[in-house]
Amino acid sequence: MTPQQRMLSVCFLLVSVTCRTYGSGVVQPFKGLGYYVRSNCPFTLTRFTHNRVEYDITIRRGDSGLLVQVEITMNKVRTVLQNGSILVEKKRKTHRHDFRLVH
């Protein structure tokens, strides 16, 4: 399984069985009731092992309550999403966008 396929499978797994966050501070843990967290400190959203691969997802919100950083660690490889950038092991990765509509 390629790293991209593994990351995609983790995303599908997260949507179905783990906690989630949305809005300007709402956290809903493991299909439970949502609650509001007002903090700009980083905190671990979820940590788990799947198929002997360790995952750790940490988020940080800004003063407005909106997400400003998401850190995903998969088997000790750290990926950070921040300010529209993707950093993998502190190296910036580019993603090409094509906003044209295809009919």
C-alpha positions as CSV (number, residue, x, y, z in Angstrom):
1,M,0.0,0.0,0.0
2,T,1.4,3.4,-1.0
3,P,1.6,6.2,1.6
4,Q,-1.2,8.1,-0.3
5,Q,-3.5,5.0,-0.2
6,R,-2.7,4.5,3.5
7,M,-3.5,8.2,4.3
8,L,-6.8,7.9,2.3
9,S,-7.8,4.8,4.2
10,V,-7.1,6.6,7.5
11,C,-9.3,9.4,6.5
12,F,-12.2,7.1,5.7
13,L,-11.6,5.3,9.0
14,L,-11.7,8.6,10.9
15,V,-14.9,9.7,9.3
16,S,-16.7,6.5,10.4
17,V,-15.4,5.6,13.9
18,T,-13.5,8.4,15.7
19,C,-14.0,11.8,17.0
20,R,-14.4,14.9,14.9
21,T,-14.3,18.6,15.2
22,Y,-16.1,21.4,13.3
23,G,-17.2,25.0,13.4
24,S,-15.3,27.3,15.7
25,G,-14.6,24.8,18.5
26,V,-17.1,22.0,18.6
27,V,-15.6,18.5,19.3
28,Q,-17.7,15.3,19.1
29,P,-15.9,12.3,20.6
30,F,-16.6,8.8,19.2
31,K,-20.3,9.3,18.3
32,G,-21.0,11.0,21.6
33,L,-22.5,14.4,22.3
34,G,-20.5,17.4,21.0
35,Y,-19.0,20.0,23.3
36,Y,-17.4,23.4,22.8
37,V,-13.6,23.8,23.5
38,R,-12.3,27.3,23.6
39,S,-8.5,27.1,23.4
40,N,-5.7,28.0,21.1
41,C,-3.4,25.3,22.6
42,P,-2.7,22.2,20.6
43,F,-4.5,19.0,21.7
44,T,-4.7,15.5,20.5
45,L,-7.9,14.9,18.6
46,T,-7.3,11.1,18.3
47,R,-4.5,8.6,18.6
48,F,-4.9,5.0,17.5
49,T,-3.2,2.0,15.8
50,H,-4.6,0.3,12.7
51,N,-3.0,-2.6,10.9
52,R,0.2,-2.1,13.1
53,V,0.5,1.5,12.0
54,E,0.4,4.2,14.6
55,Y,-1.6,7.4,14.0
56,D,-1.7,10.6,16.0
57,I,-3.8,13.6,15.0
58,T,-3.3,16.9,16.8
59,I,-5.1,20.2,16.1
60,R,-4.7,23.8,17.1
61,R,-7.3,26.6,16.8
62,G,-6.6,30.3,16.4
63,D,-8.0,33.0,18.6
64,S,-11.1,33.0,16.3
65,G,-11.8,29.4,17.2
66,L,-11.1,28.2,13.6
67,L,-8.5,25.5,12.9
68,V,-5.0,27.0,12.2
69,Q,-3.0,23.8,12.3
70,V,-3.5,20.1,11.9
71,E,-0.6,17.7,12.6
72,I,-0.9,14.1,11.4
73,T,1.8,11.6,12.5
74,M,1.7,8.3,10.8
75,N,4.4,5.8,11.8
76,K,6.5,8.6,13.1
77,V,6.3,10.6,9.8
78,R,4.9,14.1,10.7
79,T,2.7,15.9,8.2
80,V,1.5,19.5,9.1
81,L,-1.3,21.4,7.4
82,Q,-0.9,25.1,8.2
83,N,-1.5,28.4,6.3
84,G,-2.5,26.6,3.1
85,S,0.8,24.6,3.1
86,I,1.6,21.0,3.6
87,L,4.8,20.1,5.3
88,V,6.1,16.5,5.4
89,E,9.0,16.1,7.8
90,K,9.5,19.9,7.7
91,K,9.7,19.9,3.8
92,R,7.1,21.9,2.0
93,K,5.0,19.9,-0.5
94,T,3.2,21.5,-3.4
95,H,-0.2,20.4,-4.6
96,R,-1.2,21.5,-8.1
97,H,-4.7,22.8,-8.5
98,D,-6.7,22.9,-11.7
99,F,-9.8,25.0,-11.1
100,R,-11.2,24.6,-14.6
101,L,-14.5,22.8,-15.0
102,V,-14.5,19.7,-17.1
103,H,-17.7,19.0,-19.0
